Amino acid sequence: MSWIIHLENVIQGLCFCLMLSVFHLPVIKSSNILLGTEGKPITLSSSTTNITDIESITWKRDGNTIVMSTQKAPAPDWRERVQLNSNDWSLTIHKLRLEDSGEYKQVITTSRNQLPVYCVTLQVYEKIKEIVININRSEASGNNTCNIILLCNSNTHNQVSYSWIKPESFKGDTSRSQDGKLDLSLSREDKDIVFTCQASNPVDNINKSVQPWKECQHQNKRVSYLLLNIIRIFVGIMLLVLLAIIVNDCFWKRLVSSHKADSSI
């Protein structure tokens, strides 16, 4: 749901800039969307090049003032995270949050008039911290083959894409790959093959590798261990049955012998 909130923030900012245009307030919109990483700083550039008679600079977000050059401190919600750079009046935001995504406006007032409002779009993304690869056998297979499903996920849900990198030595089919899922049919010749999942978004990418044939070996070992336990249980039951038969036979023989002895007396 976080990406929906980001989209709403961007749309709100665009609507604000459009409203300025409708009311005939001049607007200059930056052609680039700035990409930021959660937890890191970013600087929003200024439009004050070659302007010397500036009286005040104001940065706004969603119509609310963040900081003004004529005030000693930023607004309370931003006080610990923003810095107005007096050398060029750009705005630095520290420790970015996902909710910082949206449109920012710089309002410049000179001794003569108010200059066009400058709009900058910021999109903040999460840093991908970890990749998790799940390995499952898709169906039963023979001793020499193994059908495997590799599923790649991460702890990040903000527009992350996944791709699988296969070694050139692998000749099998990897066309069944979608959304981090990869179906494979492996043979013993592929026991040393390593596949790599790459998770990426516009600001970050990380890789994690896996050797899927090892899972096939583990599965075979588990099956063998299960069969061995079944055999052990079966043998144990048969021994108990045999012991019961022997004990029962001895009991009846003694009973019969005792009965004959009593009859002879």
N, C-alpha and C positions, 0 to 999 in steps of 0.2 A: 504493500500500500504506500510505501514511502515515495515511490516514483510518481504516484498520483498527486501527492501533496506538492512535490517539486513542480509538476506540470501546472497545477493550479496557481502556484506562486508566479511562475513565468507568465501565465495568461493574464493574471491580475496586473502585472507590471506593464504588459503590452497594452492593456485596456487604458491604463493611466496615461501612457504616452499618446494613445489615440485620442483620449479626451482632451489633452492639451492642444492637439492639432485641430480638433473640432471647434474649440474656443479661440482659434487663431493665435495660439501661443506658439512661437517658433520652437521646433524640436530638432535636435541633431541626435541621430541614433547610431551607435557604434555598429559597424558591419560585422564584427566578430563576437561570438559568444565565448566568454571566459570560462575555462574549465578549472574547477578547484577540487582539491582532495580534502576529505574530512580530516580535521585535526591540524591541518597545515595552514600557513598564511597565504594571502593573495593580495595584490595591489590593483585597484581599479584606476585606470588612467584618467587623466583630467583633460579638459578641452580648453585650457587657459593659455595656450601657446601665444606668445607675443601680445598678451593683454597686460597693460601696465596700470590702468586706473581702476583696479578692483576694490570695491568697498566691502563685499561680503561673499563668502562661498558657503553653500549649503548642500550637504548630501542627504538624500531622502530615500526611503524604502516604503512602498505602499502608501505614499502620502504622509508618512510620519518622518520627522526629522531625526537623523542619526547624529549629525554633528554640524556645527556652524563655526566659521572662522571667528565670529565676533563673541563666541561664548568660550568660557574657560574649559569646559569639560563636555564630552559627548552625552547623549541621552542616557538615562540610567540603565536601560536594557543593553546598551552597547559599550558602556563606560570601560569595562575591563578588556574589550576585544578590538577596539578600533583606534586608528591613529590617522589624523589629518596631517599630511606632509606639507609643511609650509613652503618648501622649495618649489613644488609644482602643483600643490593642492590636490594631489591624488589621494585616494583613500585606501589604507591598508587594513584588512580584516584579519585578525589572528584567530587561531583555533577554530577553523571553519566548521560549521554544523550543516547537516543536510538541509535543514529548514532555512538556511541562508540563501538558497537558490531563489532567483527571481530577478526583477528589474530594479536597478538603482539609478537615481537621477541626481545630476549635479546642476544646481541653480546658481548662476553667477550674476551678481549685481555690480554694475560699474557706476562711476559718478555721472554717467550720461543716461544709461538705460539698463534694462535687464536683458542679458544675452540669451540666445536660444537654449532651452533646457537640453542637457546632454544625458542620454539614456544608455546604460550599459547592462547587458544581460549576463548573469552569473549562474552557472550550473555546477552544483557540488555533488561529487560522487564519493562513495565509500572506498576505502582502501581494501583490497582483497587480502585477507590475512592468512587464509588457509584453504587448501583443496582437500576434499575427502573423496576417495575412489572406492566404490563398492563393487565387489566382484561376485557374480552369481553364475552358476551353470544353468543354461537355458533349457536343457533337456538331457535325457540319458544319452550317453555316447559310449562307443567301444573303448577298448583298452588303448588303441593307438590314436584316437581323436578325442577332442574335448570342445564342446560348444559353450562359449563363455559370453556373458553380457557385462560390459564395463560401464559403470555409471559415475559420471564426474559431477560433483557438487562443490559449493563453497559456502562460507558463512555470510556471503554478501548477496543481496537480492536486488541491487540497484543497477539494472541494465547490464548484467554480466552475460557474456557469450562464451561458449566452450567449443574447443576444437581438439581433435586427436591427431597427434603426429606419429606416424608409423615409420619404422626403419626401412631402408631401401631393400633390405634382404627379405622382407616379408612379402610373399607373393599372393597371399590370400586376399579375399574380398573385404574391403573396408567401406563400401558404399552405403551400408546400412548404419549411418551415423547421423544422429539428430539430437539436439538439445543436450549434449554431453553424454548421450547413450551410444555405445558402440557394440554391435553384435559381431562375434568372431567365431570362426571354426579353426581350431588349432590342431596340429599334428605334433608328433614327437620331434620333428625337425625344427619346430618353433619353440622348443623348450627354453632357449636363451634369448628369445625376442623380447624387447622392452618397448612398451607403448607409453607415450607421454601426453598427458592432458594439459592443455593451456587454457586458463581462465583469464579473461580480459574485459576491461571496460575502458572508457575514453581516457582514464588517467593512470591505469595500473594494469599489470599482467604478471602472473606467476605460473610456474610449471610444476607438475608432479609426475613421476614415472612409476610404472608398475610392470612386473613380470608375471603375466597372467597364467603361464603354464604351472607355476608353483601352486596356484589354487587347484588346478586339476590334480596335481600330486596329492595335495591335502585331502581332496575329495575321495580319491582312490584309497588313501590310507584310512580315511574314516569308514569307507565301505568295507574294506578288508577287516578293520578292527571290529566292526559290527558283525560281520559274518563269523569271525573268530569267537566273539562272545556268544553268538547263537549256538555255534558248535559246542562250546564249553557247557552251556546250559543244557543242551540236548544230551551230551555225554553224562553230565551230572545227574539228570533225571533218569537216564537208563541205568546208571549205577545204583541209584536209590531203589529203582524198581527191581533190579537183580538182587540187591541185598534183601529187600522185602520178601522176594520169592524164596531165597535161601533160608531166611529166618523162619518163614512160614512152614517150609518143608521140614526143617529141624523140629519145630514145635509139634507138628502132626506126627512125626516119627516117634518122638518121645511119648506123646499121648497114646499112640497105638501100642508101644512097647509096655507102657505102664498098665494099660488095659489088659494085655495078654498075661502079664505077671499076676495081676489080681485074679484073673480067671483060673490060672493054674493052681492057686492056693485054695 
